[in-house]
Amino acid sequence: MTGRTGELREVNLEHGLPTVDQAIRQLTFEIHHSRSLGFRALKIIHGYGSSGTGGRIRVESRKYLGRLKTRGEIADFIPGEEFSIFYAGTLAAFRRCGALRRDPDLERHNNGVTFILL
């Protein structure tokens, strides 16, 4: 379910086919847990909607992350489709977490993942 890559932690929110509410609860836990472990960034895999459930988890997760960012509970988040060296948010994220430079989703425009800066 989780993996370590230096400063970056990866979590699959789709594992076990959770409901949207379950996935958001897990996301909340993973943000707090990752921060307590000293990670600077969290990559979540939420799917893009091919099964009919991943799309809802993606949409609701990103809405939730937007609220957390507004409240100052996370520094930022980057949708996978914007995870590119041509996006200013990604370049800023590299300065915060160098491990992001080596992530295999860089330049893949993968809308099934989101990167969270803690």
N, C-alpha and C positions, 0 to 999 in steps of 0.2 A: 504493500500500500504506500509506503513512503520510501524515499531514497535520499541519500546524502551526496552532495557534490559541493564540498567546500562551504561556501556561504549560502548556497541555494538548496532548498528542500523542495521535493516534488511529492504531490499528493493526488491520488486519483479519486475524485468525488463520485465517479460513476460506478465504482466498485460495489458490487452487491445490488445494483439497480435500486438505489434509494428513491424515495419520494423527494420532491423539491424541498419540503420542509426539513427532512432528514439531512439532505445535502447541505442546506444552509447552516444547520446546527453543527454539522461536521466541519464546515468551513470556518465557523466561528471558533471552534475548538482548535483547529489546525493553525489559525492565525496566532492565537494566544500561546499555543504550545511551541510553535516555531520561534516566536519571539523569546520565550523563556529559555529555549535551547541556544539562543544567540545567533540565529540565522538572520540574514539581512533581507532575504527575498524568499518568496514561496511561489512555486509554479503549481497551478491547479489544472488538472485535466477534468473537463466537464462535458466534453463531447460537443458536437455542433448540431445535433438534431436528427441524424440519419435514422435513429431508432424511434424517434418520436418523443423520447424523454430527455435526451441530452440537450436539446434546444431550450427546453424550459429551465433546466438547471443553469445553462449558460446565461440566459436572459436574467433570471432572478439573482444569480450570483453577482453579475455585473451591476445590477441595480443596487444590491446590498453593498458592494464595494464602493460604489459612488457615494452612498450615505456615510460609510466609514471614513472615506477620504474627506468629505465635507466636515465631519466632526473631528478630524485630526487623529483618528484612531489608526490609520495607515498613512504612509507617506504618499503613495500613488499606486496605480495599477495600470497595466498595459495589456490590452486585448491581443491575443496571438496574431491576429491579422495586421496589427500595427507594429509587431516586434521586428523592426528593421532598422538598419543603420541610417536610414533616411528619415526616421521619425525622431524628433527632438527628445521625446519622453524616453525612448530607448537609450539614447546617448547619455542622458542624465542618469538612467538606471545603471549603466555600466560603471559610472563613477561611484555609485553606492555599493554595487555588488559585481565585482570583476568576473565572477563565475558565469554571469549571464552571457558574456562574450562567447563562451564555449557551448552554449545550449544548442542542441540539434535543431530546435525550432526557429532559430534566427534565420530570417529571410524566407521562411516557408509559408508565411501568411496563413497560419493554422488557426482557424476560428474555434477550434475545439479546446484551446488552452487559454489561460490568462496568467500573467505574472504580477505578483503583488509585492510591493516594496514596503517592508515593515518599519 
